[in-house]
């Protein structure tokens, strides 16, 4: 038996006794968790392999010609515009920061879907076309430039001086785009750069750009160019438009020219018929000579002449004369 001192040193095992502060709390009691099964412990099966590529059939191996119809309308791959630009610069102009001399020629085709809108989605079939209405998009201000103004490179005489007065006004009367070819000419580097930017816009966006530029020009004339930066028109093209809000966008429109390319078919046909009239007369005469037997008689006479030696005698006489002239003997 242990002594009473040793019994006092041992911890009490009575359930009503309180644990000592230094002792750790008993572990929590959890419900019994069953061990994982063997199926849960196994890794997931690998994904199935991809199916083998199918071999082309015998019909697909036969050489053939496939015809595809390109889409029409705004998704058509047809070329809408082609531009050719020529620029030159001198040493004097480069040293003094002058603008280069640029000449641009653009040929643009306006399609039907750009200037007309279909009123209904009903399919009328291949015979009848659905009804359309023109959208009446105004032309650019270059359409008001005359040939004399473009050649002389001068502004109209009734317009005041200054670049801001050469820009269009909001109330000016303008024509509208039509389904045809248009020619755009320019001798301005700034106008050419602006026109290249228009090649990524449709007619609606281009018209909106021209309208915003006209409002900017009006704000410049009235001294409100700093207020124009906070208008919805100034933010229409985002940061690109805000970055271009300076005098460079006020390019005089008389340095560019826009006009429709019309081809009068009846007049052109009359001119071609006039110049080809002698050809038809010659061909009709040649046909009559064959039908009447004149060509056969001419060939028979040539055959008789060759048999008689006339061509050889003529060639001998001509050669003898030429030799006499070269050798100095006039008589040959």
C-alpha positions, 0 to 999 in steps of 0.5 A: 500500500502506498503512503497517504502522501503518495495517495495525495500526489495521485490525481483523483479519478472520481467522476465528480472531481474537477480537472486541473487547469493544466490538464487538456480538455477531453477530445470531442466525441464524434459519431462512428465514421465507417472506413471508405470502401475500396471503390471510393479509394480507387482513382477514377477511370481514365476518359475514353479515347477519342474515336478514330477519324472517319475515312472519306468515302469513295464518292468523296475521293472522286474529283469534282467541281464545287460551286459556291454562291457568295453572300449578298448584301452587307456581307458580300465580299465584293470590293466596294472601293479602290484608292490610288494615292501618289505623294511627293516631298522636296528637301525644302519642304521637309526642312521647313515642315511643309505638307507633302503633295498628295494626289488621290483617286478613288473609285467607289461603288454604291450598292443597292443595300446601302441606299435602300431598305426593305420594308418587310421580311416577307419572301416574295420569291425569285420573281417579285422583289420586296418593296424598298424605300430610299434612306436618302443619305446626304453626300459629302461636302466634296460633292459641292466642289466644282471642277474650276475650284478643284483645278485652281485650288481656290475657295469660292469667291463669296466665302470668307477667308479662314479654314473654319469658313470653308467647312460645311454648314448645318443648313446647306442643301446636299444631294443624296447617295445613289446606286452607282459609281462615284469618283473621289479626287483629292490633292490634300494629305489630310483629306486623304487620311480622313477618307481612308478612315471612312473606308471602315465606316458605312454611309450612315457612320460617314454621314454622322461623322460629317454632321459632327464635323459641321457642328464642330466647325460651327462651334469654332466660328462661334468660339465654343470649341472648348464646350463642344468636347462635352457634347454627345457629338464629340464623344460619338467616336470615343477617344479617337474623335476627341484626339482629333479635335483640332484644326487638322479636321477642318480641311477645306472641302474645295481641295477634294471633289466627288462626282458620280461616274455616269456612262451614257450607254446610247451615246457611247453605242452611237460613237462606237458604231460610227467608228466601226462602220468602215470595218463592217463595209470592208467585211461585207465586201470581202464576203461578197468577193468570196461568194462571187468567185472573185477570190478564186479568179485572183488565186488562179491568175497568181498561179499562172503568173508563178508558172510563167516566171513573172514574179522571179523576173520582177525580183531579179530586176529589183535586186539588180537595180538595188545592186547598181545603186549600191555599187555606184553603177546607175544602169545596174 
